[in-house]
Amino acid sequence: MIFRDKTVIITGASAGVGAATARKFADAGANLLLLARGKKNLESIAQELRDKTRVEYLAMDVADADACANAFKKADFEFGRVDVLINNAGYHARGPVTDVSTEDIGRMVDVNLRAPLILTRLALPHLKEAGGGAVINVGSLAGRLPVPGSATYSATKNGLRAFTYAIGEELRDSGIKFAVVSPGPIDTGFIMSDIDKVSNLTFSQPLSTADEVAQAILDLCGNSQRELSMPPSSGWLTTVSYLFPWLARKLRPALERKGQRVKSALKTAARQRDKEAKARNNPEAS
């Protein structure tokens, strides 16, 4: 797909994968409408990218259906069209279901599943008017193979994956591309800032960077793939484990031990970076 002068809406665009995706589309010449709750970060990213393309932003909560509708009104007013929707915003309250509040369970459902469904429904008339386009949903390997300690998150990402496939069949002759990228752990604050609560099983899989996931999102807009698992080897592992649950249970202890080693190494590296940063900021104390 050629993105110059096309309009791309990105949710969760204030940091991590969303911000990296905004940079990729800006480099490709697309007009951008960036959505997130954090106004300050949105302003910063918009300012960064405005020398490359037209950028607008809206500080909002994707769990607010009225705000979602207003986002499309803004895109239509500012750019006159919508060509691509990236459903990237996510929320994860980690821990056993018994330890997760009912408010957090509802929040995960609202942000990870309800919002993408509503936004996609709102996007359809605009995409049809534009003659086609793409909706790319950011899923997770946890949506392909449920992860203990992430039951609700896994459920929402599994639902988002199923929605992607189902609507792709419903509208297969519409010229609109529907696809889902299913990454494993990503080296962003979404995981790294909460590392102690992230399951060891998660860290048994290779880390992707935000830039790698952003490039995958860009590529999915124009190729024939319906889903891209990251990395592919992890996608293969989730498929085999889903088809053969007994094998998943057998492999799990070894994977958890590997994940624990990776987590420990990541925490050690983070402490070292913090120590070096403090030394640079206060050289007299070192």
C-alpha positions as a printed Julia matrix, in Angstrom:
286×3 Matrix{Float64}:
   0.0     0.0    0.0
   1.2     3.51  -0.83
   0.68    5.68   2.25
   1.47    9.16   0.97
  -1.55   11.41   1.56
  -3.46    8.52   3.17
  -4.82    8.99   6.7
  -3.84    6.6    9.49
  -5.45    6.52  12.94
  -3.31    4.96  15.68
  -4.54    4.23  19.2
  -2.16    4.02  22.13
   0.12    6.33  20.16
   1.8     8.15  23.05
   4.54    5.56  23.72
   5.96    2.15  22.86
   4.63    0.37  19.79
   2.09    3.11  19.07
   4.73    5.84  18.93
   7.06    3.65  16.87
   4.21    2.94  14.45
   3.49    6.65  14.13
   7.13    7.24  13.16
   6.99    4.48  10.52
   3.86    5.88   8.89
   5.23    9.42   9.06
   8.33    8.26   7.18
   5.98    6.76   4.57
   4.19   10.11   4.15
   0.84    9.27   5.74
  -1.33   11.82   7.53
  -1.66   10.85  11.19
  -4.31   11.08  13.87
  -2.76    9.94  17.13
  -4.99    8.82  20.0
  -4.05    8.17  23.63
  -4.82    9.39  27.13
  -1.48   11.14  27.67
  -1.73   14.6   26.13
   1.84   15.63  26.96
   3.4    12.65  25.17
   1.04   13.04  22.23
   2.07   16.68  21.87
   5.73   15.68  21.93
   5.37   12.98  19.27
   3.21   15.2   17.07
   5.81   17.96  17.27
   8.57   15.5   16.4
   6.79   14.25  13.29
   5.28   17.44  11.88
   8.36   18.2    9.8
   7.63   14.96   7.91
   3.85   14.94   7.53
   0.53   16.3    8.79
  -0.15   15.18  12.34
  -3.14   15.74  14.6
  -3.82   14.19  17.99
  -6.67   13.7   20.4
  -6.17   12.98  24.1
  -8.95   10.5   24.87
  -9.83    7.17  26.41
 -10.63    4.47  23.84
 -13.01    2.93  26.39
 -15.26    5.97  25.81
 -17.45    5.19  22.79
 -18.43    8.83  22.3
 -14.76    9.83  22.22
 -14.14    7.14  19.6
 -16.88    8.6   17.42
 -15.4    12.08  17.86
 -12.02   10.79  16.7
 -13.45    9.9   13.3
 -15.21   13.25  13.08
 -11.84   14.9   13.74
 -10.1    12.75  11.11
 -12.78   13.62   8.56
 -12.58   17.34   9.4
  -8.77   17.52   9.36
  -7.96   15.16   6.5
 -11.19   14.35   4.69
 -10.63   10.6    4.74
  -9.56    7.54   6.76
  -7.54    4.77   5.14
  -5.96    2.79   7.96
  -6.91    2.05  11.57
  -4.31    0.63  13.96
  -5.92   -0.77  17.12
  -2.87   -0.76  19.36
  -4.03    0.56  22.76
  -3.84   -2.06  25.47
  -4.25   -2.56  29.2
  -2.96   -5.39  31.38
  -3.54   -5.91  35.1
  -1.37   -8.93  35.84
  -1.95  -11.63  38.4
  -4.31  -14.51  39.19
  -7.97  -13.73  38.55
  -8.67  -13.86  42.28
  -6.16  -11.03  42.81
  -7.38   -8.78  39.98
 -10.1    -6.28  40.82
 -13.42   -6.32  39.01
 -12.6    -2.78  37.82
  -9.36   -3.98  36.22
 -11.11   -6.94  34.6
 -13.65   -4.56  33.1
 -10.9    -2.17  32.01
  -9.04   -4.92  30.15
 -12.21   -5.97  28.34
 -13.06   -2.36  27.47
  -9.63   -1.32  26.2
  -8.38   -4.54  24.63
 -11.58   -5.83  23.03
 -14.6    -3.57  23.19
 -12.74   -0.48  21.96
 -11.18   -2.14  18.87
 -14.58   -3.58  17.91
 -16.26   -0.19  18.22
 -13.46    1.66  16.44
 -13.45   -0.86  13.6
 -17.21   -0.52  13.2
 -16.87    3.27  13.13
 -14.04    3.03  10.58
 -15.91    0.9    8.04
 -17.95    3.64   6.31
 -14.81    5.78   5.98
 -12.74    2.91   4.6
 -15.43    1.98   2.11
 -15.71    5.6    1.0
 -11.94    5.69   0.52
 -12.18    2.61  -1.7
 -10.53    0.21   0.72
  -7.82    0.32   3.33
  -6.71   -1.67   6.33
  -7.5    -2.42   9.96
  -4.55   -3.87  11.86
  -5.14   -5.16  15.37
  -2.31   -5.59  17.84
  -2.89   -8.91  19.53
  -0.49  -11.08  21.51
   0.91  -14.57  21.66
  -1.14  -14.72  24.88
  -4.2   -14.62  22.63
  -2.98  -17.67  20.74
  -2.06  -19.7   23.81
  -3.56  -18.48  27.13
  -1.02  -17.59  29.78
  -1.7   -18.32  33.49
  -1.64  -15.09  35.48
  -2.98  -13.27  32.44
  -6.35  -14.97  32.08
  -8.44  -11.9   31.26
  -5.74  -10.35  29.07
  -5.41  -13.63  27.17
  -9.18  -13.8   26.75
  -9.38  -10.27  25.32
  -6.51  -10.84  22.9
  -7.98  -14.17  21.83
 -11.28  -12.41  21.21
  -9.55   -9.69  19.18
  -7.83  -12.33  17.07
 -11.13  -14.14  16.45
 -12.81  -10.84  15.54
 -10.06  -10.11  13.01
 -10.57  -13.42  11.23
 -14.36  -13.25  11.38
 -14.73   -9.73  10.02
 -12.14  -10.52   7.38
 -14.47  -13.23   6.11
 -17.56  -11.04   6.4
 -15.96   -8.32   4.31
 -13.6   -10.36   2.15
 -14.83   -8.66  -1.05
 -14.73   -5.12   0.35
 -11.13   -4.27  -0.5
 -10.42   -3.72   3.21
  -7.54   -5.68   4.72
  -8.02   -7.04   8.25
  -5.02   -8.49  10.02
  -3.59   -9.09  13.49
   0.0    -8.98  14.67
   0.62  -11.31  17.62
   3.9   -10.42  19.36
   5.46  -12.11  22.33
   7.2    -9.9   24.88
   8.13   -6.44  23.59
  10.92   -4.32  25.03
   8.69   -1.42  26.09
   7.42    0.0   29.36
   4.21   -2.02  28.94
   6.19   -5.05  30.13
   9.52   -3.8   31.41
   8.06   -1.36  33.94
   6.06   -4.21  35.48
   8.67   -6.92  35.05
   8.27   -8.56  38.46
   4.62   -9.34  37.73
   5.26  -10.66  34.21
   5.2   -14.45  34.1
   8.45  -16.34  33.62
   6.73  -18.18  30.78
   6.41  -14.89  28.88
  10.14  -14.25  29.05
  10.91  -17.71  27.69
  10.23  -16.21  24.26
  12.55  -13.77  22.44
  11.97  -10.06  23.0
  10.86   -7.97  20.03
  11.5    -4.25  19.8
   8.77   -1.66  19.36
  10.33   -0.77  16.01
  10.11   -4.38  14.81
   6.43   -4.62  15.72
   5.77   -1.24  14.07
   7.39   -2.45  10.85
   5.25   -5.59  10.97
   2.13   -3.41  11.29
   3.2    -1.35   8.28
   3.9    -4.49   6.23
   0.56   -6.1    7.13
  -1.29   -3.16   5.59
  -0.08   -4.16   2.15
   0.61   -7.88   2.07
  -1.69  -10.91   1.99
  -1.05  -12.17   5.53
  -3.96  -12.38   7.95
  -1.76  -12.83  11.02
   1.9   -12.38  11.86
   3.29  -13.98  15.02
   6.48  -12.5   16.43
   8.89  -14.11  16.31
   7.66  -16.82  13.89
   9.24  -19.57  16.01
   7.08  -18.49  18.96
   4.0   -18.54  16.75
   4.83  -22.09  15.77
   5.29  -23.04  19.43
   1.9   -21.58  20.42
   0.21  -23.5   17.58
   1.78  -26.81  18.59
   1.01  -26.19  22.26
  -2.62  -25.35  21.47
  -3.06  -28.49  19.38
  -1.27  -30.72  21.91
  -1.99  -29.44  25.45
  -0.16  -32.37  27.01
   3.01  -31.25  25.23
   2.56  -27.67  26.48
   2.3   -28.91  30.07
   5.42  -31.03  29.59
   7.42  -28.16  28.12
   6.25  -25.52  30.58
   8.69  -26.19  33.48
  11.72  -25.88  31.18
  10.31  -22.76  29.53
   9.63  -21.17  32.91
  13.2   -21.85  34.05
  14.5   -20.25  30.86
  12.18  -17.28  31.35
  13.34  -16.82  34.92
  16.97  -16.65  33.76
  16.09  -14.1   31.08
  14.1   -11.99  33.55
  16.97  -11.98  36.03
  19.4   -10.91  33.31
  17.08   -8.11  32.17
  16.69   -6.83  35.73
  20.45   -6.89  36.25
  21.0    -4.96  33.03
  18.36   -2.41  34.04
  20.02   -1.86  37.42
  23.36   -1.36  35.7
  21.87    1.19  33.31
  20.32    3.05  36.23
  23.66    3.05  38.07
  25.49    4.39  35.02
  22.84    7.07  34.45
  23.14    8.25  38.07
  26.92    8.38  37.73
  26.63   10.53  34.61
  24.17   12.88  36.27
  26.17   13.15  39.49
  29.84   12.49  38.65
  31.09   13.76  42.02
  29.25   10.94  43.81
  31.02    8.21  41.84
